[in-house]
């Protein structure tokens, strides 16, 4: 099986994944922490997290007989200016994850090819691929598979590539030798906690999503409390601050994937140009990106908040 694993990881690299590792299947490492987090209500309106909590606790509930969790990652880090840098007048911020092509589709196709390769190579096996589309705690499995550690900002951090990583998971009933988990390297650094404008990081590794700008701009429906809205700045779709200030992310290399480089109209767009979009225009503007979760009404709410924060 060692030879099979080596060939599998080589195949993952050939598919364009920057990182790949294997964890032995079992109860998810963060199952108890997830239950406590949900009980505290930190998930806000993301009710599906509560509905699927049982499935998230053990991949074998998604793929009976699952024995290995293969985790892959692709970097989307670029050398372009940060959201915390002085912005051009009248512009707003679209999170870096949404600059390029929709990573769900991009990675899912590659993972499916990897699963088919494994099935053909083994003469028949069960597998299931997921990129944010199944109730699998990708970050926890990525840490267990040695891709990095879960930092104080709750993101997976790799020593070489930082935290701007898209993750995917391939569940399989093939028993593969697991990789050792990576050690944590945050040390005494609290840059992410100190930088969060809304205080969403209550303590290292504990996020109150209800205060998170990414959650507020993407997942939350309805009005946003004035105290939070005033701290959102020019962020209208997601937030990158806790990753931008991370020393590991700041010195990571630029992504090698042209598909994840920004479409020009999604990097620092002007507020007035976005305000001029009707619903059809908004759908066209976001086409091909992972921004489909934001309905038109919520996007205009975010634009109105940015307008107020930028001084009308």
ZADO-1210 file (C-alpha; in nm, 4 decimals, padded with zeros to 6 digits):
<atoms>
<atom x="00.0000" y="00.0000" z="00.0000" code="UNK" pos="1"/>
<atom x="00.2963" y="00.2328" z="00.0444" code="UNK" pos="2"/>
<atom x="00.3598" y="00.2141" z="-00.3294" code="UNK" pos="3"/>
<atom x="-00.0069" y="00.2831" z="-00.4007" code="UNK" pos="4"/>
<atom x="-00.0058" y="00.5854" z="-00.1706" code="UNK" pos="5"/>
<atom x="00.3083" y="00.7259" z="-00.3356" code="UNK" pos="6"/>
<atom x="00.1491" y="00.6847" z="-00.6773" code="UNK" pos="7"/>
<atom x="-00.1733" y="00.8445" z="-00.5516" code="UNK" pos="8"/>
<atom x="00.0123" y="01.1493" z="-00.4189" code="UNK" pos="9"/>
<atom x="00.2069" y="01.1760" z="-00.7453" code="UNK" pos="10"/>
<atom x="-00.1228" y="01.1625" z="-00.9315" code="UNK" pos="11"/>
<atom x="-00.2641" y="01.4366" z="-00.7061" code="UNK" pos="12"/>
<atom x="00.0357" y="01.6561" z="-00.7888" code="UNK" pos="13"/>
<atom x="-00.0137" y="01.5837" z="-01.1596" code="UNK" pos="14"/>
<atom x="-00.3743" y="01.7022" z="-01.1257" code="UNK" pos="15"/>
<atom x="-00.2408" y="02.0360" z="-01.0019" code="UNK" pos="16"/>
<atom x="-00.2922" y="02.0061" z="-00.6275" code="UNK" pos="17"/>
<atom x="-00.0246" y="02.1897" z="-00.4296" code="UNK" pos="18"/>
<atom x="-00.0569" y="01.9697" z="-00.1213" code="UNK" pos="19"/>
<atom x="-00.1894" y="01.6197" z="-00.0572" code="UNK" pos="20"/>
<atom x="-00.1911" y="01.3919" z="00.2449" code="UNK" pos="21"/>
<atom x="-00.3718" y="01.0977" z="00.3996" code="UNK" pos="22"/>
<atom x="-00.5431" y="01.0478" z="00.7361" code="UNK" pos="23"/>
<atom x="-00.6848" y="00.7244" z="00.8753" code="UNK" pos="24"/>
<atom x="-01.0640" y="00.7387" z="00.8892" code="UNK" pos="25"/>
<atom x="-01.2393" y="00.7468" z="01.2250" code="UNK" pos="26"/>
<atom x="-01.4335" y="00.9955" z="01.4336" code="UNK" pos="27"/>
<atom x="-01.3582" y="01.3466" z="01.3174" code="UNK" pos="28"/>
<atom x="-01.0897" y="01.5012" z="01.5397" code="UNK" pos="29"/>
<atom x="-01.2977" y="01.8115" z="01.6158" code="UNK" pos="30"/>
<atom x="-01.6335" y="01.6384" z="01.6736" code="UNK" pos="31"/>
<atom x="-01.6685" y="01.7312" z="02.0412" code="UNK" pos="32"/>
<atom x="-01.5529" y="02.0883" z="01.9756" code="UNK" pos="33"/>
<atom x="-01.8099" y="02.1236" z="01.6960" code="UNK" pos="34"/>
<atom x="-02.0907" y="02.0112" z="01.9264" code="UNK" pos="35"/>
<atom x="-01.9854" y="02.2674" z="02.1875" code="UNK" pos="36"/>
<atom x="-01.9537" y="02.5424" z="01.9235" code="UNK" pos="37"/>
<atom x="-02.3024" y="02.4727" z="01.7892" code="UNK" pos="38"/>
<atom x="-02.4506" y="02.4587" z="02.1393" code="UNK" pos="39"/>
<atom x="-02.3134" y="02.8098" z="02.1995" code="UNK" pos="40"/>
<atom x="-02.4959" y="02.9374" z="01.8902" code="UNK" pos="41"/>
<atom x="-02.1769" y="03.0643" z="01.7266" code="UNK" pos="42"/>
<atom x="-02.2922" y="02.9328" z="01.3864" code="UNK" pos="43"/>
<atom x="-02.5662" y="03.1977" z="01.3613" code="UNK" pos="44"/>
<atom x="-02.8044" y="03.1350" z="01.0713" code="UNK" pos="45"/>
<atom x="-02.6004" y="02.8499" z="00.9237" code="UNK" pos="46"/>
<atom x="-02.8613" y="02.5959" z="01.0257" code="UNK" pos="47"/>
<atom x="-02.7250" y="02.3291" z="00.7923" code="UNK" pos="48"/>
<atom x="-02.4230" y="02.2932" z="01.0226" code="UNK" pos="49"/>
<atom x="-02.6580" y="02.1863" z="01.3001" code="UNK" pos="50"/>
<atom x="-02.8625" y="01.9590" z="01.0734" code="UNK" pos="51"/>
<atom x="-02.5542" y="01.7775" z="00.9464" code="UNK" pos="52"/>
<atom x="-02.3549" y="01.7706" z="01.2704" code="UNK" pos="53"/>
<atom x="-02.3987" y="01.3944" z="01.3074" code="UNK" pos="54"/>
<atom x="-02.2657" y="01.3304" z="00.9588" code="UNK" pos="55"/>
<atom x="-01.9690" y="01.5594" z="01.0182" code="UNK" pos="56"/>
<atom x="-01.8624" y="01.3543" z="01.3177" code="UNK" pos="57"/>
<atom x="-01.7599" y="01.0480" z="01.1159" code="UNK" pos="58"/>
<atom x="-01.6916" y="01.0126" z="00.7400" code="UNK" pos="59"/>
<atom x="-01.8087" y="00.6510" z="00.7559" code="UNK" pos="60"/>
<atom x="-02.1620" y="00.7891" z="00.7783" code="UNK" pos="61"/>
<atom x="-02.1071" y="00.9422" z="00.4352" code="UNK" pos="62"/>
<atom x="-01.9127" y="00.6531" z="00.2829" code="UNK" pos="63"/>
<atom x="-01.9793" y="00.3210" z="00.4586" code="UNK" pos="64"/>
<atom x="-01.6565" y="00.1288" z="00.4985" code="UNK" pos="65"/>
<atom x="-01.4405" y="00.4415" z="00.4607" code="UNK" pos="66"/>
<atom x="-01.0855" y="00.3720" z="00.5772" code="UNK" pos="67"/>
<atom x="-00.8842" y="00.6674" z="00.4485" code="UNK" pos="68"/>
<atom x="-00.9369" y="01.0422" z="00.4063" code="UNK" pos="69"/>
<atom x="-00.7236" y="01.1916" z="00.1298" code="UNK" pos="70"/>
<atom x="-00.6986" y="01.5709" z="00.1597" code="UNK" pos="71"/>
<atom x="-00.5735" y="01.8051" z="-00.1129" code="UNK" pos="72"/>
<atom x="-00.5136" y="02.1791" z="-00.1277" code="UNK" pos="73"/>
<atom x="-00.4607" y="02.4537" z="-00.3845" code="UNK" pos="74"/>
<atom x="-00.3124" y="02.7931" z="-00.3024" code="UNK" pos="75"/>
<atom x="-00.4912" y="03.1093" z="-00.4170" code="UNK" pos="76"/>
<atom x="-00.2429" y="03.3566" z="-00.2693" code="UNK" pos="77"/>
<atom x="-00.1428" y="03.6470" z="-00.4925" code="UNK" pos="78"/>
<atom x="00.1056" y="03.9340" z="-00.4630" code="UNK" pos="79"/>
<atom x="-00.1605" y="04.1995" z="-00.5191" code="UNK" pos="80"/>
<atom x="-00.2245" y="04.4673" z="-00.2546" code="UNK" pos="81"/>
<atom x="-00.4115" y="04.3743" z="00.0621" code="UNK" pos="82"/>
<atom x="-00.7491" y="04.4866" z="00.1878" code="UNK" pos="83"/>
<atom x="-00.5693" y="04.6501" z="00.4810" code="UNK" pos="84"/>
<atom x="-00.3516" y="04.8598" z="00.2461" code="UNK" pos="85"/>
<atom x="-00.4679" y="05.2167" z="00.1661" code="UNK" pos="86"/>
<atom x="-00.7370" y="05.1682" z="-00.1013" code="UNK" pos="87"/>
<atom x="-00.7995" y="05.3729" z="-00.4142" code="UNK" pos="88"/>
<atom x="-01.0769" y="05.6216" z="-00.3421" code="UNK" pos="89"/>
<atom x="-01.4294" y="05.4908" z="-00.3861" code="UNK" pos="90"/>
<atom x="-01.3371" y="05.1220" z="-00.4159" code="UNK" pos="91"/>
<atom x="-01.4623" y="04.8215" z="-00.2187" code="UNK" pos="92"/>
<atom x="-01.3185" y="04.4822" z="-00.1315" code="UNK" pos="93"/>
<atom x="-01.4152" y="04.1447" z="-00.2721" code="UNK" pos="94"/>
<atom x="-01.2473" y="03.8621" z="-00.0809" code="UNK" pos="95"/>
<atom x="-00.9500" y="03.6977" z="-00.2480" code="UNK" pos="96"/>
<atom x="-01.1206" y="03.3573" z="-00.2561" code="UNK" pos="97"/>
<atom x="-01.3699" y="03.4983" z="-00.5076" code="UNK" pos="98"/>
<atom x="-01.1257" y="03.6682" z="-00.7455" code="UNK" pos="99"/>
<atom x="-01.0659" y="03.3748" z="-00.9775" code="UNK" pos="100"/>
<atom x="-01.2683" y="03.0831" z="-01.1088" code="UNK" pos="101"/>
<atom x="-01.5069" y="02.8953" z="-00.8817" code="UNK" pos="102"/>
<atom x="-01.2789" y="02.6641" z="-00.6863" code="UNK" pos="103"/>
<atom x="-01.5632" y="02.4204" z="-00.6158" code="UNK" pos="104"/>
<atom x="-01.5899" y="02.3240" z="-00.9814" code="UNK" pos="105"/>
<atom x="-01.2195" y="02.3535" z="-01.0513" code="UNK" pos="106"/>
<atom x="-01.1148" y="02.1182" z="-00.7722" code="UNK" pos="107"/>
<atom x="-01.4115" y="01.8820" z="-00.7874" code="UNK" pos="108"/>
<atom x="-01.3301" y="01.7811" z="-01.1458" code="UNK" pos="109"/>
<atom x="-00.9716" y="01.7049" z="-01.0473" code="UNK" pos="110"/>
<atom x="-01.0772" y="01.5124" z="-00.7381" code="UNK" pos="111"/>
<atom x="-01.3193" y="01.3043" z="-00.9421" code="UNK" pos="112"/>
<atom x="-01.0392" y="01.2175" z="-01.1836" code="UNK" pos="113"/>
<atom x="-00.8238" y="01.1212" z="-00.8846" code="UNK" pos="114"/>
<atom x="-01.1013" y="00.8997" z="-00.7473" code="UNK" pos="115"/>
<atom x="-01.1503" y="00.7301" z="-01.0835" code="UNK" pos="116"/>
<atom x="-00.7760" y="00.6708" z="-01.1100" code="UNK" pos="117"/>
<atom x="-00.7756" y="00.5081" z="-00.7639" code="UNK" pos="118"/>
<atom x="-01.0720" y="00.2920" z="-00.8555" code="UNK" pos="119"/>
<atom x="-00.9082" y="00.1734" z="-01.1776" code="UNK" pos="120"/>
<atom x="-00.5702" y="00.1200" z="-01.0135" code="UNK" pos="121"/>
<atom x="-00.7102" y="-00.0913" z="-00.7295" code="UNK" pos="122"/>
<atom x="-00.9418" y="-00.2893" z="-00.9540" code="UNK" pos="123"/>
<atom x="-01.2470" y="-00.1428" z="-00.7822" code="UNK" pos="124"/>
<atom x="-01.2951" y="00.0625" z="-00.4667" code="UNK" pos="125"/>
<atom x="-01.5531" y="00.2968" z="-00.3176" code="UNK" pos="126"/>
<atom x="-01.4802" y="00.6689" z="-00.3023" code="UNK" pos="127"/>
<atom x="-01.6504" y="01.0052" z="-00.2647" code="UNK" pos="128"/>
<atom x="-01.5129" y="01.3464" z="-00.3567" code="UNK" pos="129"/>
<atom x="-01.6064" y="01.6722" z="-00.1842" code="UNK" pos="130"/>
<atom x="-01.5113" y="02.0387" z="-00.2096" code="UNK" pos="131"/>
<atom x="-01.7303" y="02.2203" z="00.0450" code="UNK" pos="132"/>
<atom x="-02.0258" y="02.0192" z="-00.0857" code="UNK" pos="133"/>
<atom x="-02.0556" y="01.7429" z="00.1754" code="UNK" pos="134"/>
<atom x="-02.0664" y="01.7597" z="00.5559" code="UNK" pos="135"/>
<atom x="-01.6937" y="01.6984" z="00.6030" code="UNK" pos="136"/>
<atom x="-01.4783" y="01.9196" z="00.8322" code="UNK" pos="137"/>
<atom x="-01.2022" y="01.9666" z="00.5762" code="UNK" pos="138"/>
<atom x="-00.9685" y="02.1704" z="00.7948" code="UNK" pos="139"/>
<atom x="-00.9632" y="01.9121" z="01.0740" code="UNK" pos="140"/>
<atom x="-00.8887" y="01.6302" z="00.8317" code="UNK" pos="141"/>
<atom x="-00.6267" y="01.8413" z="00.6524" code="UNK" pos="142"/>
<atom x="-00.4476" y="01.8986" z="00.9830" code="UNK" pos="143"/>
<atom x="-00.4638" y="01.5280" z="01.0673" code="UNK" pos="144"/>
<atom x="-00.3272" y="01.4451" z="00.7196" code="UNK" pos="145"/>
<atom x="-00.0250" y="01.6689" z="00.7783" code="UNK" pos="146"/>
<atom x="-00.1121" y="01.9547" z="00.5394" code="UNK" pos="147"/>
<atom x="-00.0816" y="02.2127" z="00.8151" code="UNK" pos="148"/>
<atom x="-00.2250" y="02.3137" z="01.1493" code="UNK" pos="149"/>
<atom x="-00.5416" y="02.5003" z="01.2448" code="UNK" pos="150"/>
<atom x="-00.4279" y="02.8466" z="01.3425" code="UNK" pos="151"/>
<atom x="-00.5636" y="03.0913" z="01.5950" code="UNK" pos="152"/>
<atom x="-00.7763" y="03.2417" z="01.3153" code="UNK" pos="153"/>
<atom x="-00.9378" y="02.8936" z="01.2678" code="UNK" pos="154"/>
<atom x="-00.7840" y="02.8615" z="00.9185" code="UNK" pos="155"/>
<atom x="-00.5553" y="02.5803" z="00.8108" code="UNK" pos="156"/>
<atom x="-00.1988" y="02.7154" z="00.7876" code="UNK" pos="157"/>
<atom x="00.0846" y="02.5540" z="00.5950" code="UNK" pos="158"/>
<atom x="00.4414" y="02.6638" z="00.6710" code="UNK" pos="159"/>
<atom x="00.5234" y="02.7095" z="00.3019" code="UNK" pos="160"/>
<atom x="00.1902" y="02.8193" z="00.1523" code="UNK" pos="161"/>
<atom x="00.0236" y="03.0042" z="00.4399" code="UNK" pos="162"/>
<atom x="-00.3527" y="02.9919" z="00.4896" code="UNK" pos="163"/>
<atom x="-00.4998" y="03.1028" z="00.1565" code="UNK" pos="164"/>
<atom x="-00.5780" y="02.7467" z="00.0588" code="UNK" pos="165"/>
<atom x="-00.8761" y="02.5759" z="-00.0995" code="UNK" pos="166"/>
<atom x="-00.9301" y="02.2275" z="00.0443" code="UNK" pos="167"/>
<atom x="-01.0825" y="01.9142" z="-00.1021" code="UNK" pos="168"/>
<atom x="-01.1418" y="01.5664" z="00.0364" code="UNK" pos="169"/>
<atom x="-01.1509" y="01.2213" z="-00.1202" code="UNK" pos="170"/>
<atom x="-01.3025" y="00.9543" z="00.1032" code="UNK" pos="171"/>
<atom x="-01.2175" y="00.5944" z="00.0140" code="UNK" pos="172"/>
<atom x="-01.2487" y="00.2423" z="00.1509" code="UNK" pos="173"/>
<atom x="-00.8862" y="00.1756" z="00.0535" code="UNK" pos="174"/>
<atom x="-00.6578" y="00.1561" z="00.3573" code="UNK" pos="175"/>
<atom x="-00.3643" y="00.3896" z="00.2898" code="UNK" pos="176"/>
<atom x="-00.0725" y="00.4618" z="00.5255" code="UNK" pos="177"/>
<atom x="-00.1564" y="00.7857" z="00.7099" code="UNK" pos="178"/>
<atom x="00.0715" y="01.0886" z="00.7256" code="UNK" pos="179"/>
<atom x="00.1769" y="01.2337" z="01.0625" code="UNK" pos="180"/>
<atom x="-00.0115" y="01.5468" z="01.1714" code="UNK" pos="181"/>
<atom x="00.1769" y="01.8752" z="01.1381" code="UNK" pos="182"/>
<atom x="00.2906" y="02.0611" z="01.4492" code="UNK" pos="183"/>
<atom x="00.1395" y="02.4027" z="01.5202" code="UNK" pos="184"/>
<atom x="00.3630" y="02.7052" z="01.4604" code="UNK" pos="185"/>
<atom x="00.1573" y="03.0060" z="01.5690" code="UNK" pos="186"/>
<atom x="00.3653" y="03.0471" z="01.8851" code="UNK" pos="187"/>
<atom x="00.2827" y="03.3608" z="02.0795" code="UNK" pos="188"/>
<atom x="00.1582" y="03.5500" z="01.7738" code="UNK" pos="189"/>
<atom x="-00.1894" y="03.7035" z="01.8123" code="UNK" pos="190"/>
<atom x="-00.1891" y="03.9173" z="01.4964" code="UNK" pos="191"/>
<atom x="-00.5157" y="03.7685" z="01.3685" code="UNK" pos="192"/>
<atom x="-00.7013" y="03.8167" z="01.6971" code="UNK" pos="193"/>
<atom x="-00.5734" y="04.1721" z="01.7312" code="UNK" pos="194"/>
<atom x="-00.6662" y="04.2684" z="01.3730" code="UNK" pos="195"/>
<atom x="-01.0265" y="04.1437" z="01.3572" code="UNK" pos="196"/>
<atom x="-01.2376" y="04.4630" z="01.3368" code="UNK" pos="197"/>
<atom x="-01.5490" y="04.3050" z="01.4870" code="UNK" pos="198"/>
<atom x="-01.3882" y="04.0938" z="01.7596" code="UNK" pos="199"/>
<atom x="-01.5156" y="03.7711" z="01.6041" code="UNK" pos="200"/>
<atom x="-01.2141" y="03.5734" z="01.7279" code="UNK" pos="201"/>
<atom x="-01.3070" y="03.5388" z="02.0921" code="UNK" pos="202"/>
<atom x="-00.9911" y="03.3486" z="02.1789" code="UNK" pos="203"/>
<atom x="-00.7320" y="03.1491" z="01.9842" code="UNK" pos="204"/>
<atom x="-00.9210" y="02.9063" z="01.7620" code="UNK" pos="205"/>
<atom x="-01.2694" y="03.0177" z="01.8722" code="UNK" pos="206"/>
<atom x="-01.4751" y="03.2095" z="01.6146" code="UNK" pos="207"/>
<atom x="-01.8149" y="03.3644" z="01.6776" code="UNK" pos="208"/>
<atom x="-01.9397" y="03.3567" z="01.3180" code="UNK" pos="209"/>
<atom x="-02.2202" y="03.5974" z="01.4050" code="UNK" pos="210"/>
<atom x="-01.9584" y="03.8720" z="01.4367" code="UNK" pos="211"/>
<atom x="-01.7401" y="03.7638" z="01.1419" code="UNK" pos="212"/>
<atom x="-01.7420" y="03.9964" z="00.8385" code="UNK" pos="213"/>
<atom x="-01.7212" y="03.6993" z="00.6027" code="UNK" pos="214"/>
<atom x="-02.0326" y="03.5517" z="00.7592" code="UNK" pos="215"/>
<atom x="-02.2159" y="03.8844" z="00.7726" code="UNK" pos="216"/>
<atom x="-02.1561" y="03.9653" z="00.4056" code="UNK" pos="217"/>
<atom x="-02.2136" y="03.6149" z="00.2647" code="UNK" pos="218"/>
<atom x="-02.4378" y="03.4093" z="00.4941" code="UNK" pos="219"/>
<atom x="-02.6390" y="03.6559" z="00.7015" code="UNK" pos="220"/>
<atom x="-02.9785" y="03.7659" z="00.5776" code="UNK" pos="221"/>
<atom x="-03.1575" y="04.0778" z="00.6931" code="UNK" pos="222"/>
<atom x="-03.0212" y="04.3902" z="00.8642" code="UNK" pos="223"/>
<atom x="-02.6762" y="04.4028" z="01.0251" code="UNK" pos="224"/>
<atom x="-02.6381" y="04.5616" z="01.3674" code="UNK" pos="225"/>
<atom x="-02.4949" y="04.9128" z="01.3478" code="UNK" pos="226"/>
<atom x="-02.2035" y="04.8286" z="01.5785" code="UNK" pos="227"/>
<atom x="-02.0934" y="04.5520" z="01.3409" code="UNK" pos="228"/>
<atom x="-02.1770" y="04.7373" z="01.0203" code="UNK" pos="229"/>
<atom x="-01.9549" y="05.0286" z="01.1213" code="UNK" pos="230"/>
<atom x="-01.6595" y="04.7908" z="01.1573" code="UNK" pos="231"/>
<atom x="-01.7064" y="04.6259" z="00.8174" code="UNK" pos="232"/>
<atom x="-01.5229" y="04.8998" z="00.6311" code="UNK" pos="233"/>
<atom x="-01.5307" y="04.8473" z="00.2537" code="UNK" pos="234"/>
<atom x="-01.5741" y="04.4684" z="00.2716" code="UNK" pos="235"/>
<atom x="-01.8785" y="04.3771" z="00.0623" code="UNK" pos="236"/>
<atom x="-01.8149" y="04.0060" z="-00.0074" code="UNK" pos="237"/>
<atom x="-01.6086" y="03.8161" z="00.2462" code="UNK" pos="238"/>
<atom x="-01.3095" y="03.9316" z="00.4506" code="UNK" pos="239"/>
<atom x="-00.9357" y="03.8548" z="00.4386" code="UNK" pos="240"/>
<atom x="-00.7995" y="04.0515" z="00.7322" code="UNK" pos="241"/>
<atom x="-00.7170" y="03.7676" z="00.9742" code="UNK" pos="242"/>
<atom x="-00.5284" y="03.5902" z="00.6955" code="UNK" pos="243"/>
<atom x="-00.3555" y="03.8979" z="00.5532" code="UNK" pos="244"/>
<atom x="-00.1901" y="03.9776" z="00.8869" code="UNK" pos="245"/>
<atom x="-00.0695" y="03.6198" z="00.9426" code="UNK" pos="246"/>
<atom x="00.3125" y="03.6056" z="00.9082" code="UNK" pos="247"/>
<atom x="00.2951" y="03.2645" z="00.7395" code="UNK" pos="248"/>
<atom x="00.0533" y="03.3893" z="00.4752" code="UNK" pos="249"/>
<atom x="00.2327" y="03.7188" z="00.4178" code="UNK" pos="250"/>
<atom x="00.5509" y="03.5414" z="00.3087" code="UNK" pos="251"/>
<atom x="00.3915" y="03.2609" z="00.1104" code="UNK" pos="252"/>
<atom x="00.4609" y="03.2334" z="-00.2652" code="UNK" pos="253"/>
<atom x="00.2124" y="03.3438" z="-00.5276" code="UNK" pos="254"/>
<atom x="-00.0267" y="03.0803" z="-00.6599" code="UNK" pos="255"/>
<atom x="00.0943" y="02.8879" z="-00.9624" code="UNK" pos="256"/>
<atom x="-00.2625" y="02.8510" z="-01.0909" code="UNK" pos="257"/>
<atom x="-00.3683" y="03.1080" z="-01.3534" code="UNK" pos="258"/>
<atom x="-00.7330" y="03.0070" z="-01.2967" code="UNK" pos="259"/>
<atom x="-00.7106" y="03.1524" z="-00.9458" code="UNK" pos="260"/>
<atom x="-00.5651" y="03.4853" z="-01.0507" code="UNK" pos="261"/>
<atom x="-00.8221" y="03.7647" z="-01.0225" code="UNK" pos="262"/>
<atom x="-01.0659" y="03.8592" z="-01.2929" code="UNK" pos="263"/>
<atom x="-00.9925" y="04.2328" z="-01.3357" code="UNK" pos="264"/>
<atom x="-01.3465" y="04.3432" z="-01.2489" code="UNK" pos="265"/>
<atom x="-01.3397" y="04.1637" z="-00.9114" code="UNK" pos="266"/>
<atom x="-01.0216" y="04.3244" z="-00.7755" code="UNK" pos="267"/>
<atom x="-01.0962" y="04.6513" z="-00.5971" code="UNK" pos="268"/>
<atom x="-01.4084" y="04.7391" z="-00.8016" code="UNK" pos="269"/>
<atom x="-01.5544" y="05.0850" z="-00.7688" code="UNK" pos="270"/>
<atom x="-01.8498" y="05.1115" z="-00.5354" code="UNK" pos="271"/>
<atom x="-02.0504" y="05.3178" z="-00.7837" code="UNK" pos="272"/>
<atom x="-02.0112" y="05.0559" z="-01.0589" code="UNK" pos="273"/>
<atom x="-02.1517" y="04.7857" z="-00.8312" code="UNK" pos="274"/>
<atom x="-02.4352" y="05.0073" z="-00.7113" code="UNK" pos="275"/>
<atom x="-02.5399" y="05.0513" z="-01.0747" code="UNK" pos="276"/>
<atom x="-02.5948" y="04.6761" z="-01.1253" code="UNK" pos="277"/>
<atom x="-02.9478" y="04.5406" z="-01.1337" code="UNK" pos="278"/>
<atom x="-03.0126" y="04.1793" z="-01.0352" code="UNK" pos="279"/>
<atom x="-02.9340" y="04.0455" z="-01.3827" code="UNK" pos="280"/>
<atom x="-02.6182" y="04.2543" z="-01.3895" code="UNK" pos="281"/>
<atom x="-02.5125" y="04.1217" z="-01.0485" code="UNK" pos="282"/>
<atom x="-02.5573" y="03.7626" z="-01.1638" code="UNK" pos="283"/>
<atom x="-02.3533" y="03.8348" z="-01.4755" code="UNK" pos="284"/>
<atom x="-02.0832" y="04.0150" z="-01.2755" code="UNK" pos="285"/>
<atom x="-02.0363" y="03.7224" z="-01.0358" code="UNK" pos="286"/>
<atom x="-02.0623" y="03.4518" z="-01.3051" code="UNK" pos="287"/>
<atom x="-01.7865" y="03.1922" z="-01.2867" code="UNK" pos="288"/>
<atom x="-01.6951" y="03.2903" z="-00.9296" code="UNK" pos="289"/>
<atom x="-01.7873" y="03.1288" z="-00.5954" code="UNK" pos="290"/>
<atom x="-02.0130" y="03.4241" z="-00.5034" code="UNK" pos="291"/>
<atom x="-02.3460" y="03.2591" z="-00.5798" code="UNK" pos="292"/>
<atom x="-02.4314" y="03.2347" z="-00.2100" code="UNK" pos="293"/>
<atom x="-02.4889" y="03.6102" z="-00.1900" code="UNK" pos="294"/>
<atom x="-02.8372" y="03.7084" z="-00.3086" code="UNK" pos="295"/>
<atom x="-02.8888" y="04.0414" z="-00.4801" code="UNK" pos="296"/>
<atom x="-03.0691" y="04.1960" z="-00.1797" code="UNK" pos="297"/>
<atom x="-02.7891" y="04.1028" z="00.0604" code="UNK" pos="298"/>
<atom x="-02.5250" y="04.2356" z="-00.1775" code="UNK" pos="299"/>
<atom x="-02.7005" y="04.5715" z="-00.2005" code="UNK" pos="300"/>
<atom x="-02.7260" y="04.5807" z="00.1779" code="UNK" pos="301"/>
<atom x="-02.3472" y="04.5294" z="00.1910" code="UNK" pos="302"/>
<atom x="-02.2937" y="04.8062" z="-00.0652" code="UNK" pos="303"/>
<atom x="-02.5065" y="05.0467" z="00.1380" code="UNK" pos="304"/>
<atom x="-02.2979" y="04.9730" z="00.4468" code="UNK" pos="305"/>
<atom x="-01.9772" y="05.0309" z="00.2516" code="UNK" pos="306"/>
<atom x="-02.1168" y="05.3589" z="00.1169" code="UNK" pos="307"/>
<atom x="-02.1869" y="05.4741" z="00.4719" code="UNK" pos="308"/>
<atom x="-01.8444" y="05.3638" z="00.5960" code="UNK" pos="309"/>
<atom x="-01.6674" y="05.5364" z="00.3070" code="UNK" pos="310"/>
<atom x="-01.8376" y="05.8639" z="00.3920" code="UNK" pos="311"/>
<atom x="-02.1422" y="05.8626" z="00.1658" code="UNK" pos="312"/>
</atoms>
